[in-house]
């Protein structure tokens, strides 16, 4: 039967109110459009937005702190006010993650106060003995001692001690009044720096979660393309593993700060990092071995497609839980069960010896990869009360 030409629709009348047939349930789920101020507040307070624009927020924080330092020292006409700004830059310039603040704040305060005390002592001994040679020798000895301790756990305290000593004492020829003014400026710089270091900090836990989620999503994409017969170009594959390797290195550097923020033992984070690294290694061996050939990749997809789909779903669910931890509908998935489908049962009962010889190695590697994914999922699920900061913040009022 031939289809008749569609009749032109009459022009629609402008809608001035709520349509009479609107579904109230759908309308209730639609969030009201935020105002400009609301969108700005949402952007500033959003952890993911601060993560994506971490350099901007850090530079804005340092710039505002510098402006406050200049206005404070020049507004009340404090001599040698430039050293307040110098101290500010030394203290807050490289401070970014919230997990570093508690430890670094104490270290910076201790090192600065110790350096100011040594600088005043050098000025006093110069006024008493009037010997520049002795002053130079003492400064060199103090610098050597600080350098000794700078290579170690107390390195930051030692470094700031030497820097503040030079700021306060100069080369030992400063007046005692100059040393006292510079000490005051150093203290002002510390106070301003510590005050601004807590303004909109970037939690290392958020960075750790988002980086791990990106890698899990990349793993799911590459693994799915390999196990469904979709070709992956060598250049694309190399670029993908380079990106994942960079994220893996960044995750390692974030672990100490994450452990401090969420009060989780560093050994558990090490276990997650080790499994993550093993997954990338197994995935790289799969992609560069037998499955690099299209015909063998197709044969492997026919035998292991169902199991590969379960692994992919687990990876994507874990990535969503890490990325959207504040949303109640995204939680770390439960253990994957493949026995519920007939295809999975048939695949589980197929012994490895019945496969083609060139597919037995990839099949074994795929099984190990699936085991590593499941172990990583279990570790993340067990530690979710720690790294899920949003749910912890929302549960705190309820507990009170």
VEXMI-635265 format. One record per residue: residue in one letter; x negated, y, z negated of N, C-alpha, C in turn. Coordinates in steps of 0.1 Angstrom, whole numbers, padded with zeros to 4 digits, always signed. Example, Ala and Ser with C-alpha at 12.3 -4.5 7.8 and 13.67 -1.06 7.14 Angstrom:
2
A-0132-0057-0078-0123-0045-0078-0132-0033-0078 S-0128-0022-0071-0137-0011-0071-0129+0000-0079 
//
This chain:
400
X-0009-0012+0000+0000+0000+0000-0009+0012+0000 X-0006+0021+0009-0014+0033+0010-0011+0043-0001 X-0022+0049-0005-0020+0059-0016-0016+0072-0010 X-0006+0078-0016-0001+0092-0011-0011+0102-0016 X-0012+0113-0009-0020+0124-0013-0016+0130-0026 X-0025+0133-0034-0021+0139-0047-0015+0153-0045 X-0004+0155-0053+0003+0168-0052-0005+0178-0060 X-0006+0190-0055-0013+0201-0063-0006+0203-0076 X-0014+0204-0086-0008+0206-0100-0005+0221-0101 X+0006+0224-0108+0010+0238-0110+0000+0244-0120 X-0002+0257-0119-0012+0264-0128-0008+0263-0142 X-0018+0260-0150-0016+0258-0165-0014+0272-0172 X-0005+0272-0181-0003+0284-0189-0013+0285-0200 X-0018+0297-0203-0027+0298-0213-0022+0294-0227 X-0030+0287-0234-0026+0281-0247-0029+0292-0258 X-0018+0296-0265-0020+0306-0275-0021+0301-0289 X-0017+0288-0291-0018+0283-0304-0021+0268-0304 X-0018+0261-0314-0021+0247-0314-0011+0239-0305 X-0016+0231-0296-0007+0224-0287+0003+0215-0296 X+0016+0214-0291+0026+0207-0299+0022+0192-0301 X+0015+0186-0292+0012+0172-0293-0001+0169-0299 X-0008+0178-0306-0021+0176-0312-0021+0165-0322 X-0031+0156-0321-0033+0145-0331-0039+0151-0344 X-0032+0151-0355-0037+0157-0367-0049+0150-0372 X-0050+0136-0370-0062+0129-0375-0074+0133-0367 X-0073+0135-0354-0084+0139-0346-0088+0153-0350 X-0078+0162-0351-0081+0176-0354-0088+0177-0368 X-0084+0168-0377-0091+0169-0391-0105+0165-0390 X-0109+0156-0381-0123+0152-0380-0132+0162-0373 X-0126+0171-0366-0134+0181-0359-0138+0192-0369 X-0152+0194-0370-0157+0204-0379-0154+0218-0374 X-0150+0227-0382-0148+0241-0378-0161+0247-0373 X-0160+0256-0363-0171+0262-0357-0177+0272-0367 X-0190+0270-0369-0197+0279-0379-0199+0293-0374 X-0200+0302-0382-0203+0316-0379-0218+0317-0376 X-0223+0328-0371-0237+0330-0369-0245+0328-0381 X-0240+0334-0392-0247+0333-0405-0247+0318-0409 X-0236+0312-0408-0235+0297-0411-0245+0289-0403 X-0246+0292-0390-0256+0284-0382-0270+0287-0386 X-0273+0300-0390-0286+0303-0394-0290+0296-0407 X-0280+0296-0416-0283+0289-0429-0285+0274-0427 X-0277+0269-0418-0278+0254-0415-0291+0251-0409 X-0296+0260-0400-0309+0257-0394-0320+0258-0403 X-0320+0268-0413-0330+0270-0422-0331+0259-0432 X-0319+0254-0437-0319+0244-0447-0319+0230-0442 X-0318+0228-0429-0318+0215-0423-0332+0209-0424 X-0334+0197-0430-0347+0191-0430-0353+0188-0416 X-0344+0183-0407-0350+0180-0394-0354+0192-0386 X-0346+0203-0388-0350+0216-0382-0363+0221-0387 X-0365+0220-0400-0378+0224-0406-0389+0215-0401 X-0386+0202-0399-0397+0193-0394-0401+0196-0380 X-0391+0199-0371-0394+0202-0357-0401+0216-0356 X-0398+0225-0365-0404+0238-0364-0413+0241-0377 X-0421+0231-0381-0429+0232-0393-0439+0243-0392 X-0446+0245-0380-0456+0255-0378-0450+0269-0380 X-0438+0270-0374-0431+0284-0375-0428+0287-0390 X-0422+0278-0397-0419+0280-0411-0431+0283-0419 X-0442+0275-0417-0454+0277-0425-0460+0291-0422 X-0461+0295-0409-0466+0308-0406-0458+0319-0411 X-0444+0317-0411-0435+0327-0416-0438+0329-0431 X-0439+0317-0438-0442+0318-0453-0455+0325-0456 X-0465+0322-0449-0478+0328-0451-0478+0343-0448 X-0471+0347-0437-0470+0361-0433-0463+0369-0444 X-0451+0364-0449-0444+0371-0459-0452+0372-0472 X-0459+0361-0475-0468+0362-0487-0479+0372-0486 X-0485+0373-0474-0495+0383-0472-0489+0397-0473 X-0477+0399-0468-0470+0413-0469-0468+0416-0484 X-0463+0407-0491-0461+0409-0506-0474+0412-0513 X-0484+0405-0509-0497+0408-0516-0502+0422-0513 X-0501+0426-0500-0505+0440-0496-0497+0450-0504 X-0484+0448-0504-0475+0458-0510-0478+0459-0525 X-0481+0447-0531-0483+0447-0546-0496+0454-0550 X-0506+0451-0543-0519+0457-0546-0520+0472-0543 X-0515+0475-0531-0515+0490-0527-0504+0498-0534 X-0493+0491-0537-0482+0499-0543-0486+0504-0557 X-0494+0497-0565-0498+0501-0578-0512+0505-0578 X-0518+0507-0566-0532+0512-0564-0542+0504-0573 X-0543+0491-0570-0552+0482-0577-0565+0482-0568 X-0577+0486-0574-0589+0486-0567-0592+0471-0562 X-0599+0471-0550-0604+0458-0544-0592+0449-0542 X-0581+0454-0537-0569+0446-0535-0570+0436-0524 X-0580+0438-0515-0582+0429-0504-0585+0415-0509 X-0591+0413-0521-0594+0400-0525-0582+0392-0530 X-0571+0399-0533-0558+0393-0535-0553+0386-0523 X-0554+0393-0511-0550+0387-0499-0559+0375-0495 X-0572+0377-0497-0582+0366-0494-0579+0354-0502 X-0576+0356-0515-0573+0344-0523-0560+0338-0519 X-0550+0346-0515-0538+0341-0510-0540+0332-0498 X-0548+0336-0488-0550+0328-0477-0557+0315-0480 X-0567+0316-0489-0574+0303-0493-0565+0294-0500 X-0556+0299-0508-0547+0290-0516-0536+0284-0508 X-0529+0292-0500-0517+0287-0493-0519+0285-0478 X-0530+0289-0473-0532+0288-0458-0530+0274-0453 X-0535+0264-0460-0534+0250-0455-0524+0242-0462 X-0516+0248-0470-0506+0241-0478-0493+0240-0470 X-0488+0227-0468-0476+0226-0461-0466+0217-0467 X-0469+0205-0470-0460+0195-0476-0458+0197-0491 X-0446+0194-0495-0442+0196-0509-0449+0186-0518 X-0453+0175-0513-0460+0165-0521-0474+0170-0525 X-0480+0179-0517-0493+0184-0520-0492+0195-0531 X-0481+0201-0532-0480+0214-0540-0484+0212-0555 X-0478+0201-0561-0480+0199-0575-0494+0197-0578 X-0501+0189-0571-0515+0186-0573-0524+0197-0569 X-0522+0203-0557-0530+0213-0552-0529+0226-0560 X-0517+0229-0565-0515+0241-0573-0523+0241-0586 X-0524+0229-0593-0532+0228-0605-0547+0229-0601 X-0551+0222-0590-0565+0223-0586-0569+0237-0582 X-0561+0244-0575-0564+0257-0571-0565+0267-0582 X-0556+0266-0592-0556+0274-0603-0568+0272-0612 X-0572+0259-0614-0583+0255-0622-0596+0260-0615 X-0598+0258-0602-0610+0262-0595-0611+0277-0595 X-0601+0284-0593-0601+0299-0592-0605+0305-0605 X-0599+0300-0616-0602+0305-0629-0616+0302-0633 X-0620+0290-0630-0634+0286-0634-0644+0295-0626 X-0641+0297-0613-0650+0305-0605-0651+0320-0610 X-0639+0325-0614-0639+0339-0619-0647+0340-0632 X-0646+0330-0641-0653+0330-0653-0668+0329-0651 X-0673+0321-0641-0687+0320-0638-0692+0333-0632 X-0683+0339-0623-0687+0352-0617-0689+0363-0628 X-0680+0364-0637-0682+0374-0648-0694+0371-0656 X-0697+0358-0659-0709+0355-0667-0721+0359-0659 X-0722+0357-0646-0733+0361-0638-0735+0376-0639 X-0724+0384-0638-0725+0399-0640-0731+0403-0653 X-0726+0396-0664-0731+0399-0677-0746+0396-0679 X-0750+0385-0674-0764+0382-0675-0773+0391-0667 X-0768+0396-0655-0775+0405-0647-0777+0418-0655 X-0766+0423-0662-0767+0435-0670-0776+0433-0682 X-0777+0421-0687-0785+0419-0699-0800+0418-0695 X-0803+0410-0685-0817+0407-0682-0822+0415-0670 X-0813+0421-0662-0817+0429-0651-0827+0422-0642 X-0824+0410-0639-0833+0402-0630-0825+0396-0619 X-0827+0401-0607-0820+0396-0595-0825+0382-0592 X-0837+0380-0594-0843+0366-0591-0836+0355-0599 X-0834+0358-0612-0827+0348-0621-0812+0347-0616 X-0806+0358-0612-0792+0357-0608-0791+0349-0595 X-0800+0351-0586-0800+0343-0573-0802+0328-0576 X-0811+0325-0585-0814+0311-0588-0801+0305-0595 X-0795+0312-0604-0783+0307-0610-0772+0305-0601 X-0770+0314-0591-0759+0313-0581-0762+0301-0572 X-0775+0299-0569-0778+0288-0560-0776+0274-0568 X-0779+0274-0581-0777+0262-0589-0762+0259-0590 X-0754+0269-0592-0740+0267-0593-0734+0262-0580 X-0739+0268-0569-0734+0264-0556-0738+0249-0553 X-0750+0246-0557-0754+0232-0555-0746+0222-0563 X-0743+0226-0576-0735+0217-0584-0721+0216-0578 X-0715+0227-0574-0702+0226-0567-0702+0218-0555 X-0713+0219-0547-0714+0210-0535-0715+0195-0539 X-0721+0193-0550-0722+0179-0555-0708+0173-0557 X-0700+0181-0564-0686+0176-0568-0676+0178-0556 X-0680+0186-0546-0671+0189-0535-0669+0176-0527 X-0679+0167-0527-0677+0154-0520-0672+0144-0530 X-0659+0144-0533-0653+0135-0542-0639+0139-0545 X-0633+0133-0555-0619+0135-0558-0616+0149-0563 X-0626+0156-0569-0624+0170-0574-0630+0180-0564 X-0630+0176-0551-0637+0185-0542-0631+0198-0540 X-0618+0199-0541-0611+0212-0539-0614+0221-0550 X-0614+0216-0562-0617+0225-0574-0631+0230-0573 X-0641+0222-0569-0654+0226-0568-0656+0237-0557 X-0649+0235-0546-0650+0244-0535-0645+0258-0539 X-0633+0258-0545-0627+0271-0549-0635+0278-0560 X-0642+0270-0569-0650+0275-0579-0662+0283-0573 X-0668+0278-0563-0679+0285-0557-0675+0297-0549 X-0663+0296-0542-0658+0308-0535-0654+0319-0544 X-0647+0316-0555-0643+0326-0564-0654+0333-0571 X-0665+0325-0574-0677+0330-0581-0683+0341-0572 X-0684+0338-0559-0689+0348-0550-0680+0360-0548 X-0667+0358-0549-0658+0370-0548-0660+0379-0560 X-0661+0373-0571-0661+0382-0584-0675+0387-0586 X-0685+0380-0584-0699+0384-0587-0706+0390-0576 X-0702+0388-0563-0710+0393-0552-0723+0385-0552 X-0734+0393-0551-0748+0387-0553-0753+0390-0567 X-0744+0392-0576-0748+0395-0590-0751+0409-0593 X-0749+0418-0583-0751+0432-0585-0739+0440-0587 X-0727+0434-0588-0715+0441-0591-0714+0446-0605 X-0707+0457-0607-0704+0462-0620-0694+0453-0627 X-0694+0453-0641-0685+0445-0648-0671+0449-0645 X-0668+0462-0643-0655+0467-0640-0650+0461-0626 X-0660+0461-0617-0656+0455-0604-0653+0440-0605 X-0661+0433-0613-0658+0419-0615-0644+0417-0621 X-0641+0425-0631-0628+0424-0638-0616+0427-0628 X-0618+0437-0620-0607+0440-0610-0606+0429-0600 X-0617+0424-0595-0616+0413-0586-0610+0400-0592 X-0613+0398-0605-0606+0387-0612-0591+0389-0612 X-0587+0401-0615-0573+0404-0616-0566+0402-0602 X-0573+0406-0591-0568+0404-0578-0567+0390-0574 X-0577+0382-0579-0577+0367-0576-0564+0361-0583 X-0562+0365-0595-0550+0360-0602-0537+0364-0596 X-0536+0376-0591-0524+0381-0584-0522+0372-0571 X-0533+0370-0564-0532+0362-0552-0527+0348-0555 X-0532+0342-0566-0528+0328-0570-0513+0328-0573 X-0508+0338-0580-0494+0338-0584-0485+0340-0572 X-0489+0349-0563-0481+0350-0551-0481+0338-0542 X-0493+0332-0541-0494+0320-0532-0486+0309-0538 X-0486+0307-0551-0478+0296-0557-0463+0298-0556 X-0460+0311-0557-0445+0314-0556-0440+0311-0542 X-0448+0315-0532-0443+0313-0518-0446+0298-0513 X-0454+0291-0520-0456+0277-0516-0444+0268-0518 X-0435+0272-0527-0423+0265-0530-0411+0270-0522 X-0413+0280-0513-0402+0285-0505-0401+0277-0492 X-0389+0270-0491-0386+0261-0480-0397+0252-0476 X-0402+0244-0486-0413+0235-0482-0409+0224-0473 X-0418+0218-0466-0415+0207-0457-0419+0194-0465 X-0409+0186-0469-0412+0174-0476-0419+0164-0467 X-0430+0158-0472-0437+0148-0464-0428+0136-0462 X-0419+0134-0470-0410+0122-0469-0402+0123-0456 X-0397+0136-0453-0389+0138-0441-0398+0135-0428 X-0410+0140-0428-0419+0138-0417-0422+0123-0416 X-0424+0116-0427-0427+0102-0426-0415+0094-0420 X-0403+0098-0425-0391+0091-0420-0389+0094-0405 X-0390+0106-0400-0388+0109-0387-0398+0103-0377 X-0411+0103-0381-0421+0097-0373-0419+0082-0372 X-0416+0076-0383-0413+0061-0383-0401+0058-0374 X-0391+0066-0375-0378+0064-0367-0382+0066-0352 X-0390+0075-0349-0393+0077-0334-0401+0065-0329 X-0410+0059-0337-0417+0048-0333-0408+0035-0332 X-0399+0034-0341-0390+0022-0341-0381+0023-0328 X-0377+0035-0325-0369+0037-0313-0377+0034-0300 X-0389+0038-0300-0398+0035-0289-0400+0020-0288 X-0402+0013-0299-0404-0001-0299-0392-0008-0293 X-0380-0004-0297-0368-0009-0292-0366-0007-0277 X-0370+0004-0272-0369+0007-0258-0378-0002-0250 X-0391-0003-0254-0401-0010-0247-0397-0025-0247 X-0394-0030-0259-0391-0044-0261-0379-0048-0253 X-0369-0040-0252-0357-0043-0245-0360-0043-0230 X-0368-0034-0225-0371-0035-0211-0379-0047-0207 X-0388-0051-0216-0396-0063-0213-0388-0076-0214 X-0378-0077-0223-0370-0089-0224-0358-0089-0216 X-0355-0079-0208-0344-0079-0199-0348-0079-0185 X-0361-0080-0182-0366-0080-0168-0367-0067-0162 X-0365-0056-0169-0367-0042-0163-0382-0039-0163 X-0387-0036-0151-0401-0033-0150-0405-0020-0158 X-0417-0021-0163-0423-0009-0170-0436-0006-0164 X-0438+0006-0159-0450+0010-0152-0462+0011-0162 X-0473+0008-0157-0485+0008-0165-0488+0021-0171 X-0487+0032-0163-0489+0045-0168-0479+0049-0179 X-0467+0046-0177-0457+0048-0187-0460+0040-0200 X-0464+0028-0198-0467+0019-0210-0479+0025-0218 X-0489+0029-0211-0501+0035-0218-0497+0048-0225 X-0489+0056-0219-0485+0069-0225-0477+0066-0237 X-0468+0056-0237-0459+0053-0248-0468+0048-0260 X-0477+0039-0258-0485+0034-0269-0495+0044-0274 X-0499+0054-0266-0507+0065-0271-0498+0073-0281 X-0486+0076-0277-0477+0084-0286-0475+0076-0299 X-0472+0063-0298-0469+0056-0310-0482+0055-0319 X-0493+0054-0312-0506+0053-0320-0509+0066-0328 X-0505+0078-0321-0507+0090-0328-0498+0092-0340 X-0485+0087-0338-0476+0088-0349-0481+0078-0361 X-0486+0067-0357-0491+0058-0367-0502+0064-0376 X-0511+0071-0369-0522+0078-0377-0516+0089-0386 X-0506+0097-0380-0500+0107-0389-0493+0101-0401 X-0486+0090-0399-0480+0083-0410-0490+0080-0421 X-0501+0075-0417-0511+0072-0427-0515+0084-0436 X-0517+0095-0429-0521+0107-0436-0510+0113-0446 X-0498+0109-0443-0486+0114-0451-0484+0106-0463 X-0489+0094-0463-0485+0084-0474-0488+0089-0488 X-0500+0095-0491-0502+0100-0505-0492+0110-0509 X-0488+0120-0500-0478+0130-0504-0464+0123-0506 X-0461+0114-0497-0448+0107-0498-0447+0100-0511 X-0458+0093-0515-0458+0085-0528-0455+0094-0540 X-0461+0107-0539-0458+0116-0550-0444+0122-0550 X-0439+0124-0538-0426+0130-0538-0414+0121-0542 X-0415+0108-0538-0404+0099-0541-0407+0089-0552 X-0419+0091-0559-0423+0082-0570-0422+0067-0566 X-0429+0064-0554-0429+0051-0549-0444+0046-0549 X-0447+0034-0554-0461+0029-0554-0467+0030-0540 X-0479+0034-0539-0486+0035-0526-0488+0021-0520 X-0488+0011-0528-0489-0003-0522-0477-0006-0514 X-0465-0002-0517-0453-0005-0509-0454+0002-0496 X-0458+0015-0496-0460+0022-0484-0471+0016-0475 X-0481+0011-0481-0492+0004-0474-0486-0008-0467 X-0477-0016-0474-0472-0028-0468-0463-0024-0455 X-0455-0013-0457-0447-0008-0445-0456-0004-0434 X-0467+0003-0437-0477+0007-0427-0483-0005-0420 X-0487-0015-0428-0493-0027-0422-0484-0034-0413 X-0471-0036-0417-0461-0042-0408-0459-0034-0395 X-0458-0021-0397-0457-0012-0386-0468-0014-0376 X-0480-0014-0381-0492-0016-0372-0492-0030-0365 X-0488-0040-0373-0487-0053-0367-0477-0054-0356 X-0465-0047-0358-0455-0047-0347-0460-0041-0334 X-0467-0030-0336-0473-0023-0324-0483-0032-0317 X-0491-0039-0325-0501-0048-0318-0494-0060-0311 X-0484-0066-0317-0476-0077-0311-0469-0072-0298 X-0463-0060-0299-0456-0054-0287-0466-0051-0276 X-0478-0047-0279-0488-0044-0269-0493-0057-0262 X-0495-0067-0270-0499-0080-0264-0488-0085-0256 X-0475-0084-0260-0464-0089-0251-0464-0081-0238 X-0466-0068-0238-0464-0060-0226-0476-0061-0217 X-0488-0065-0222-0499-0066-0213-0503-0080-0209 X-0495-0090-0215-0499-0104-0212-0490-0110-0201 X-0484-0121-0204-0476-0128-0194-0464-0120-0189 X-0458-0113-0198-0446-0106-0194-0449-0094-0185 X-0461-0091-0182-0465-0080-0173-0461-0085-0159 X-0459-0098-0156-0455-0103-0143-0440-0103-0142 X-0434-0098-0131-0420-0097-0130-0413-0110-0130 X-0418-0120-0123-0411-0133-0123-0410-0140-0136 X-0421-0139-0144-0422-0145-0157-0413-0137-0167 X-0413-0124-0165-0405-0116-0174-0390-0119-0172 X-0386-0122-0160-0372-0126-0157-0369-0139-0164 X-0378-0149-0162-0376-0162-0168-0375-0161-0183 X-0383-0153-0189-0383-0151-0204-0370-0144-0208 X-0365-0135-0200-0352-0128-0204-0341-0138-0204 X-0341-0147-0195-0330-0157-0195-0330-0166-0207 X-0342-0169-0212-0342-0178-0223-0341-0171-0237 X-0345-0159-0238-0346-0152-0251-0338-0139-0251 X-0329-0137-0242-0321-0124-0242-0313-0122-0254 X-0307-0132-0260-0298-0130-0271-0306-0126-0284 X-0317-0133-0286-0326-0130-0297-0332-0116-0296 X-0336-0112-0284-0341-0099-0281-0331-0088-0284 X-0318-0091-0281-0308-0081-0284-0306-0079-0298 X-0307-0089-0306-0306-0088-0321-0317-0080-0327 X-0329-0082-0322-0341-0074-0326-0339-0060-0322 X-0334-0057-0310-0332-0043-0306-0322-0036-0315 X-0311-0043-0318-0301-0037-0327-0307-0034-0340 X-0315-0043-0346-0321-0040-0359-0330-0028-0359 X-0338-0027-0348-0347-0016-0347-0340-0003-0346 X-0329-0002-0337-0322+0010-0336-0314+0014-0348 X-0309+0004-0355-0301+0007-0368-0311+0012-0378 X-0323+0006-0379-0332+0011-0389-0337+0025-0386 X-0339+0028-0373-0343+0042-0369-0332+0052-0372 X-0319+0048-0370-0308+0057-0373-0307+0060-0388 X-0309+0049-0396-0309+0051-0410-0320+0060-0415 X-0331+0059-0409-0342+0068-0413-0340+0083-0409 X-0334+0084-0397-0332+0097-0391-0320+0104-0398 X-0309+0097-0400-0297+0103-0405-0294+0098-0419 X-0303+0099-0428-0301+0093-0441-0290+0100-0449 X-0287+0112-0446-0277+0119-0453-0263+0115-0449 X-0261+0109-0438-0248+0105-0433-0244+0092-0439 X-0232+0091-0444-0228+0078-0451-0226+0067-0441 X-0224+0070-0428-0221+0059-0418-0234+0053-0413 X-0246+0058-0416-0258+0053-0412-0266+0048-0424 X-0267+0035-0426-0274+0029-0437-0283+0018-0431 X-0293+0015-0439-0302+0005-0434-0295-0008-0432 X-0297-0015-0420-0288-0026-0416-0291-0038-0425 X-0282-0047-0426-0284-0060-0433-0292-0069-0424 X-0296-0080-0430-0304-0090-0423-0297-0095-0411 X-0304-0096-0400-0298-0100-0387-0295-0115-0387 X-0283-0119-0383-0280-0133-0383-0277-0137-0369 X-0284-0146-0363-0282-0150-0349-0274-0162-0347 X-0271-0169-0358-0264-0182-0358-0249-0180-0355 X-0244-0168-0354-0230-0167-0352-0225-0168-0338 X-0235-0168-0328-0231-0169-0314-0236-0182-0308 X-0228-0188-0299-0232-0201-0293-0245-0200-0286 X-0247-0188-0279-0260-0187-0272-0272-0187-0281 X-0270-0181-0293-0281-0180-0302-0284-0194-0308 X-0273-0202-0310-0275-0215-0315-0282-0224-0305 X-0278-0223-0292-0285-0231-0282-0299-0227-0281 X-0302-0213-0282-0316-0209-0281-0324-0214-0293 X-0318-0214-0305-0325-0218-0317-0329-0233-0316 X-0320-0241-0310-0322-0255-0309-0332-0259-0298 X-0335-0249-0289-0344-0253-0278-0359-0253-0283 X-0366-0264-0283-0379-0264-0288-0388-0257-0278 X-0399-0252-0284-0409-0244-0276-0415-0253-0265 X-0416-0266-0268-0423-0275-0258-0415-0276-0245 X-0402-0274-0246-0394-0275-0234-0395-0263-0224 X-0402-0253-0229-0404-0241-0221-0415-0243-0211 X-0416-0235-0201-0428-0235-0192-0440-0231-0200 X-0451-0237-0197-0464-0234-0204-0467-0219-0205 X-0465-0212-0194-0468-0198-0194-0458-0189-0202 X-0447-0195-0207-0437-0188-0215-0438-0191-0230 X-0446-0201-0233-0447-0205-0247-0454-0195-0256 X-0465-0189-0250-0472-0179-0257-0463-0166-0260 X-0457-0161-0249-0448-0149-0252-0436-0152-0261 X-0431-0165-0260-0420-0168-0269-0425-0168-0284 X-0437-0174-0286-0442-0174-0300-0445-0160-0305 X-0450-0151-0296-0453-0137-0300-0439-0130-0303 X-0429-0133-0295-0416-0126-0297-0410-0131-0310 X-0412-0143-0314-0407-0148-0327-0415-0141-0338 X-0428-0139-0337-0435-0132-0347-0431-0118-0348 X-0429-0112-0336-0424-0098-0336-0411-0096-0343 X-0401-0106-0341-0388-0105-0347-0390-0107-0363 X-0399-0116-0367-0401-0117-0381-0407-0105-0387 X-0416-0098-0380-0421-0085-0386-0411-0075-0386 X-0402-0074-0376-0391-0064-0377-0382-0067-0389 X-0379-0080-0391-0370-0083-0402-0377-0080-0416 X-0390-0082-0417-0397-0079-0430-0397-0064-0432 X-0400-0057-0421-0400-0042-0422-0386-0037-0426 X-0375-0043-0420-0362-0039-0424-0359-0041-0438 X-0364-0053-0443-0361-0056-0458-0369-0047-0467 X-0381-0043-0463-0389-0034-0472-0382-0020-0472 X-0378-0015-0460-0371-0002-0459-0358-0002-0467 X-0351-0013-0466-0338-0014-0473-0340-0014-0489 X-0351-0021-0493-0353-0022-0507-0358-0008-0513 X-0365+0000-0505-0370+0013-0509-0361+0024-0505 X-0349+0021-0500-0340+0032-0495-0336+0042-0507 X-0334+0037-0519-0331+0047-0530-0342+0057-0532 X-0354+0054-0528-0365+0063-0530-0366+0073-0518 X-0367+0068-0506-0369+0077-0495-0356+0084-0490 X-0345+0079-0494-0332+0086-0490-0330+0098-0500 X-0337+0109-0497-0336+0120-0506-0322+0126-0507 X-0316+0127-0495-0302+0133-0494-0292+0126-0503 X-0292+0112-0503-0283+0105-0511-0287+0106-0526 X-0300+0107-0529-0304+0109-0543-0299+0123-0548 X-0300+0133-0540-0295+0146-0544-0280+0147-0546 X-0273+0139-0537-0258+0139-0538-0253+0131-0550 X-0261+0121-0554-0257+0112-0565-0260+0118-0578 X-0269+0128-0579-0274+0134-0591-0262+0141-0599 X-0254+0149-0592-0242+0155-0599-0232+0145-0604 X-0231+0134-0596-0221+0123-0600-0226+0116-0613 X-0239+0115-0614-0245+0108-0626-0243+0117-0638 X-0244+0130-0636-0242+0139-0647-0228+0140-0652 
//
